[in-house]
Each structure stands twice: as C-alpha cells, then as structure tokens.
C-alpha cells in the first residue's frame, strides 16, 4: 500500500511539473454566453423565449463542460503516466 501511495505521489508531482497545454474552452464560453443572453431576455420581460434559451444554454454548458473536463482529465493522465 505504501508503494502504491509513493508511486501515485511521484506521478502527481511529475505531472504537475510538466508544462500545461492550454485547453480549448471556446464551446464552454459560447454556451455560457447563451445562458447569459437568455437570462437578460427574462429580465426584459421576454419570459417564454428567454426561459427557453436559458434552459437550452444551460444544457449546452453542461454538455460542453463535461467534454472539456473529460479532455482535461485524459490529458492529465496521459502526461502523468505516459499513455
């Protein structure tokens, strides 16, 4: 067990010293903007279209955020373990 902890600690330390690649988060930012636009429409009294756009934007943000997180985690483990 101590060996496993030592190996994982060394892998994390080695991975943290590698230069980080900039991840492409443009889709997440676009989906976030869509949520904000829908929220502004609700504030202006356009409940129907604003709520619909906000709900759609939230769904897009969740999907794109999950994809972004998956790529980031995959990149981390690829760097840490050389796979």
Secondary structure, 3 states (H helix, E strand, C coil): CHHHHHHHHHHHHHHHHCCCCCCCCHHHHHHHHHHHHHHHHHHCCCHHHHHHHHHHHHHHHHHHHHHHHHHHHHHHHHHHHCC
